[in-house]
Amino acid sequence: MSTKRQSRPSTQVPPWREVPVPALRQLPWPVVARSQQLAAGERFPPHAHAWNQLVFATDGVLQVSAAHARHVITPQQALWVPTGTLHHTGALGAAAFRNLYVADDAAPGMPDHCVVLEVSALLRELIVELDRTTADHDPDYYLTLCRLITTQLRRQPRHLLHLPWPQDARLQRWCQTLHDHPGDERDMAYWANRLGASTRTLARNFERETGMTLRAWRTRLRLLRAIEWLAQGRSPTVIAHELGYASASAFNYMFRVEMGISPLQWRRTR
């Protein structure tokens, strides 16, 4: 897999504009659905809830930072965020989502850490139905939907496709630069000089804080940025260039190794 060195990364990330977190003091039902649209570049400030949350994109791509990791959520996925977890959600492009707020006692067996879930067609329709059902008008039906949803949540396949994020401030600045410009190919020696550490110390600290080598981390970063951009309709050729790959075939090879299918096949399945 080859990449090309770029002196001036071309990827541009719009500045984030924070929007207020909707106020909700308590959950009136075991599961509460909330719909919202986010314009490109909008995100919520870091916050936590006194209940669990399922972040589910119905259209567009969401980027969620939670529990020292970054997650990319497409319409066939959702992120389970346990009670009390500090997180914030944003949209690089216009996106629509339906959050589920889930009481602790309504979700036995769900993990106590963030996890990305695949969303089946059945679960998607149950979430949509809950969102358009007025609980006070038909409480028995609403509670039945709540029980079906929590049962389905436990049955969804899980995967660990996320990007670990370091806690060290210097490493955070470095990772943010690479995230914003994933085609940047400046090597470890350059960054060690910029960050005031030896290459050996920098590599050791990076692996200790992320659990990944820099090479593996960059591959995961490029994969997640590719998923974001594919969902926005960008062509694989353009994405390959933005990620710093020497050719579309090199990018396609990486994507197929990581995902088991080509970028175009992935987009067709979505």
C-alpha positions, 0 to 999 in steps of 0.5 A, a space after each residue: 500500500 503506497 501513499 504520496 507525500 504532500 507538502 500542503 494538505 488539501 483537505 479543508 475542515 469547516 470550523 465547528 459551530 456549537 448548538 445548544 444541547 436540548 434540555 431534559 431533566 428526566 425521562 418520562 418513559 423507559 425510552 424516549 426518542 428525539 429527532 434533530 437536524 444538524 447543518 454542516 459543521 454544527 455540533 453539540 458541546 461536550 456533555 453527559 446525560 443521567 441516562 444512556 443514549 443511542 446516537 443514530 444517524 437516519 441521513 448523513 454522517 455523524 462524528 461522535 467523540 466519546 470516552 477518549 475515542 472518535 466514532 463515525 456513524 453512518 445510517 446503518 450504525 448507531 453508537 451506544 453511549 452509557 450513562 454519564 459518559 462525556 461526549 459530543 456529536 457533530 456533522 461534517 455535512 448536513 445530517 439527520 438523526 434520531 437519538 434514543 434516551 434509555 433508562 438504566 433499568 430499561 437496558 439490562 445487558 447493554 455494555 457499560 462502555 461505548 460501542 458501535 452497533 449495526 442497526 437492522 431494518 427492524 430496529 430502524 423502523 421501531 425507532 422511527 415508529 417510537 418517534 412518531 408515537 404519542 406516548 400519552 395517547 397510547 401508553 400501552 403501545 408505546 411501552 410495547 415499542 420500548 420493550 421491543 427496542 431494548 430487546 433489539 438493542 441487545 441483539 445488534 452486532 457490535 464492532 470496534 471500528 473507532 479511533 482511539 484519542 490520546 489524553 496528552 495535550 501534545 499528542 492531541 494536537 498532533 492527532 488533530 492535525 492528522 485528522 484534519 489533514 489525513 494526507 499529511 505524510 510528514 514522518 515521526 522525526 518531523 513531529 518529534 522535533 515539533 513536539 520536543 521529544 525523541 522519535 523513540 519516546 514519541 512512538 512509545 507514548 503514542 502507543 501507550 495512550 492509543 493502544 495502536 502504532 502510528 502506522 495502524 492509527 493512521 490507517 484507521 484514521 484514513 478508513 474512517 475519513 473515507 467512510 465519512 466522505 463516501 457517505 457524502 457522495 465523494 468519488 473514490 478517486 477524489 478520496 484517494 487524493 485527499 487521503 494521500 494515496 498515490 493512486 485510487 487502486 492503492 486506496 481501494 486495496 486498503 479499504 478492501 483489506 479493512 472492510 472486506 469490500 470495495 469503496 463503491 460496494 460499501 456505498 451501494 450497500 448504504 
